[in-house]
């Protein structure tokens, strides 16, 4: 039997083609994805019916590419720290995808599973239902901001233009690249988790 004249399509194949475009330019169109796969745009709709579905397929793909696995072992703060580290690692490979995924409703099964565990863990830690999404949104902000930070240049701030002696000293001491970004992320997690614990204890994250 001869090989098909066009490549076999699947949601994953479409997601990967779209992701390559996003990695290069920060955006994609249906026509561009179809061209990259050597098919007509109408062929894509047999697998993913809209741009929103392609974005969700990319969201699922980066979680599977990053081998995201939830781990419920440890105290609540250890579980949350592990979840957020893995979440960051998934999007750190594709920082240009972040503005796109934040513009669409989350429906990816893999990502919803992560949010399920995050919500259950925070709830068991004492975060009330009325404040739970506030805390989850804060976690999102920390993680996605930290993932974007990994794509920053080695020299984030022009030290020669800093007027404050405090800022000048901080820039010189901060280091650069992945080491600086990782250290900043761990500080953010410390502040986040300590703040949640403190607010739960004081009743400010109650029902």
Protein Blocks (a to p, Z undefined) as FASTA:
>chain_A
ZZdfbdcddfklmmmmmmmmmmmnopacfklmmmmnopafklmmmmogcfklmmmmmmmm
mmmmnopacdfedcfklmmmmmmmmmmmmmmmmmmlmmmmmmpccfbfklmmmmmmmmmm
mmmnopafklmmmmmmmmmmmmmmmmmmmmpcfblbafklpmbfklmmmmmmnogajllm
mmmmmmmmmmmmmmmmmmmmnopagZZ
